[in-house]
C-alpha cells in the first residue's frame, strides 16, 4: 500500500512561499529619501601621480593626482574613494607628496600655492602663497626629520626661487632667490646628513649651475657654473649620487655631468649608439643606482651608467611598456616595475636596481582588451607573512581606467575615463518580446523559487552575509527600472558617452551600471602615430518601420591630430553591443558638424561635415541620402561662430564642389556676417534650438486671456557678448566697465531681431533656447547676485488670426509658409530675476510630442541639480 501524500508539508511550504512573496509587496521609502538621486557615481580622471600610505594598522590608502585637476584618497583594498577634491581649472595641480605620515601636500599654480590636507578626512590644514618667477616645471621635495630641522621641511623650487616651508603650519622658514639670470631649477637634492640642499638648474639653455645651500638658513654655501657645448632640452635626471644625465636640445646626445670637489666635468654620448630607432619623441627616467631608462616609441632600454665613461644597454623591452619609479626597499637597494603587453595579457616584472639582469617577480595578468595599452605604473611593496617583500602596482591604462595588480590578478578596477566625458547621446532599449520559450519559463520558475527561499531566510534572519548580498542583487535585478527593455513611458534608455580617451561607454539609466564599453581603434594614438582627439557622438540610425529589426547605432566623429587641418575619423557602433560596425579615415578635416533632421530609406540620419576649406561633405555617402538631401538643400542654411575673430557668418550650400568626382561634396556661399567691435564686445556664447524639437502648439494664452503666436523658427540664434574687461572671472571688472549684450539673430538673413543690454553684468554665461524663448544666466556686479533673464519672441504677423469668424471661413494665414526673407513682424517680451545659485550647466527637457511643460535642468557648481518650470 502506497504512503499517503504529505499534504500538510506541501501546504506549509506553499504558505511560506506566499508569505515571502507578500513580504516583497510592502515596499516604501522614508520621508528623507524623497528627492535623492537614483544613482550617483564619482570618478577622478586619469592618474598622473600617486603616493602610497601603507601603514601597519588601519586603512591602507593611495593618494592620487589626476589630469582632471582632482586630488583624491583611495582605499587600497577596494579602490573606493575616501575623499576627493576637485580643484578649480585656473589652479592647476603640479606636484603631490606626503609629509609626517599624516599630511598630503599639493603644489599648484606654477609653484605659487602650497597646501596641506589632512590625510584621514581630506580637510585642508593650511595654505601658503609663494611669490615666484614664471616656472615651467616647479619642484616639490619633502626633507625627512633631522637634527638640523625640527620638522619635515618642504622645499619648493620655481624658476630662480627656492622656499623652505614648515609642513606643520605652512610658515616659510627661509626663501632664496638665486643670482643667475634666466635660471630654471630642474632638480632639488639633499646630502646624506640632510644639512645641505643641492639645487641644479639651467640658464639660457647652455649654462649649467649647481648651488649648495644650508638646509637651516638657505644661505648659499657654494656656487658652481659651467657652460656646455650646444643647447640643452631641459630634461635632466639623476644618474647616481654625483652624476646627472642631460639631453641636448636636438635630442641626439646625452651629457653625463659629474660634480667632483667643486668642479664640473662631462662626457657626451650619442643616443644613436644606444638605440637604433630615433623616430618620434623619447624621454629619460631615473631608476637610481646608476640605472636609467630611455623610452622611444618602439622600445624601452635599461641603461647602466659607467661613471662618466658612458652608458651600456643592459636590457631592452618592446613597446608598449611602462616603467615605475624606483621604490626604496633596503638602505642601499631599490626596486622598480616593468609592465608590458604579451599577447592578450600584461606581464608584471619587478627588478632590483642593484641587479637589473635578474627578476624578483614575473607574473602574467588577464585584463580587458578594451582598456588599451599600459601608460603609467606606480609600484608599492608590502611584507608577507614569511617576512619577505611582496609587490603590488597601480596601473593606468590608455582608456584612463585604473587597476590594482597583485599576486597575478586584478584586485580592483575603476573606470575613471568617465571623469572626462566629451559628449553624450541616448539610445532606446529594445522592445520587450512577447514570445518566451519553455526553457526560459522553467529557468525563470527555478530562479523565482530560489529567490523567494532566499527572501524567506532573510525575513527570518537566517541568511548569512553571502545570501544577504544575493538578496540585494536579486532586488536590483528584479527592479522594473533596471530591465534591459523599453518601458511604456520611454524613461529606460542607454546613456552612450564618449570620453576624452576615445572610449565609448554605454550606461543604463536605471542604476548607472556599464552595459558595454569599447576603446575605438580609430581614435588610438598607435594607429596614426599622432594623438587623435574625440569630438562628438551622434545618433546614426534609429530604426523604425521597415528596419525595425535592426539595432540602433551611433556615430563617433574625431580628428587624427590636434591641428585644424587634420583629417577626420568616423566610427559607427552598434548601440546594444558596442561592436564597431564601420570605421573610416576621412580625406578632409572636420571643423563643424551639422546633424540634419533628414533620413534615408534605411533610417540613417544625414550629417554635414564642414572642412577647413569651407566645403560641406554629406554622410552617409549613398544615392538615397543624396536624393533626400538635394531635395531639401535650397532650404538648408547654417552659421559659424569665430570667437577669436569676434565674427558670426551665415552660409548657404551650392551644388558644386572644387573636388572633382565627389558628388557628395558641396561648396558654401557666405550670405552675411556680423562683426562685433573688439574694443567693446567679445562673443561669450551662442545657442540655437535643437533640430528635432517638437512644438505642440503655436499659440500661447497670456494673463489677460489674449492669444499670442510664437515665433517658431529653427534658424533663430541666441548670441551673448560681454565687454573685454568683463571677459574674465567674476570681479575682474568694475560695474561701470562691465556689460552684457544679448542678441536674437536670424541665421538665414543675419537680421538682428532683438538686442538688449545688461549694464554692470558679466559671465560666466549659460543659456538654453527652446521654442520661442531663451533663458540665460549671468552675474550682476551692481547687485552682487546671479540673475536669470528670459526673452520670449512672438510673431505679430499672425495677430489677425484671433478672429473666430476668419478661422471658421478659412480666411487666416496659419498655413502660410514662413520665410526669413519676408522681414517678420515680431514682438519681444523679457524679464530678469534674481537667482541664488551659481550655474555650471543648463539644459531643457524634451518630449516626443511636445505636450508636457518644459523643465529647465540646472546644474550648480555644488553639483546639485535644480528643476525649474520653464516658459510654456
Buried (B, 14 or more C-beta within 10 A) or exposed (E): EEEEEEEEEEEEEEEBBEEBBEBBEEEEEEEEEEEEEEEEEBBBBBBBBBBBBEEEEEEBBBBBBBBBBBBBBBBBEEBEBBBBBBBEEEBEBBBBBBBBEBBBBBBBBBBBBBBBBEBEEBEEBBEBEBEBBEBEBBBBBBBEEBEBBEBBBBBBBBBBBBBBBBBBEBEBBBBBEBEBEEBBBBBBBBEEEBBBBBBBBBBEBBBBBBBBBBBBEBEBEEBBBBEBEEEBBBBBBBBBEEBBBBBBBEBEBBBBBBBEEEEBEBBBBEBEEBBEEBEEEBEBBBBBBBBBBBBBBBBBBBBBBEEBEBBEBBBBBEBBBBBBBBBEBEEEBBBBBBBBBEEEBBBBBBBBBBEBEEEBBEBEBEBBEBBBBBBBBBBBBEEEEEEEBBBBBBBBBBBBBBBBBBEEEBBBBBBBBBBBBBBEBBBBBEEEEEEEEEEEEEEEEEEEEEBBBBBBBBBEEEBEEEBEEBBEEBBEEEEEEBBEEBBEEEEBBBBBBBBBBBBBBBBBBBEBEEBBBBBBEBBBBEBBEBEBBBBBBBBBBBBEEEBEEEBBBBBBBBBBBEEEEBBBBBBBBBBBEBEBBEBEBBEBBBBBBBBBEBBBEBBBBBBBBBBBBBBBBBBBEBEEBBEBBBEEBEEBBBBBBEEEEBBBBBBBBEEEBEBEEBBBBBBBEEBBBBEBEEEEBBBBBBBBBBEEBEEEEBEBEEEEEEEBBBBBBBBBBBBBBBBBBBBEEBEBBEBEBBBBBBBBBBBBBBBEBBEBEBBBBBBBBBBBBBBBBBBBBBBBBEEEEBBBBBBBBBBBBBBEBBEEEBEEEEEBEEEEEBEBEEEBEBBBEBEBEEBEBBBBEBEBEBBEEBEEEBBBBBBBEEEEEBEBEBBE
